[in-house]
Amino acid sequence: MNSNNGTSLEDRLSRAAEAKSAMLAKFKRAQDPNNPEALEKRKQREAIVAARAARAIQREAARQEQEREFARQAALAAEAAAKAAAEAERLAAEQAARESIEQAERQAAIEAEQKVKRDARYAARKTAQKRRRRGY
C-alpha cells in the first residue's frame, strides 16, 4: 500500500515545517492583544465572570432575605410563646386566688361549725349547772 505520491523525505520535512510555522502563527495571533478573536474570547470570559458575580450577589441577597425571614419568624414564635406563658401564668394566678378564697371559706365554715358546737356545749354545761343548783 505504499505509494510514492508525495512521500519523499523532503516532502515530509516540508509539511512538518509548514505545520510548525502554522502552529507558531496561530500562537502569535492568540497572543496579540489586538486580535479580534482574542478580544471576542476575552469579552466572553469577562461576561461570564460578570454573570457569575451577579449570580453570587443574588444568592447572597436571597440568603440574607431568608435569614431575615427566619429571624422574623423566630421573633413571632418567641412573642407567641411569651404570650402563652403570660396567659398560663395569669390562669395559674387566678386558680391560686380562687383556691385561696375557697380555702378561706372552708376555714370560716369549719370555725363557725366549731363555734356552734362550743356554744352548744357551753349551753349544755350551763343548763346542767342550773339543774344541779335547783335540784332537779
JOWO-V874011 format. One record per helix or strand of 3 or more residues. SS is the DSSP state (~ for helix, > for strand). FROM is the first residue (numbers start at 1). LEN is the number of residues. If there is no record, write none. Layout:
# JOWO-V874011
ss = {SS & SS}
from = {FROM & FROM}
len = {LEN & LEN}
This chain:
# JOWO-V874011
ss = {~ & ~}
from = {9 & 36}
len = {23 & 99}
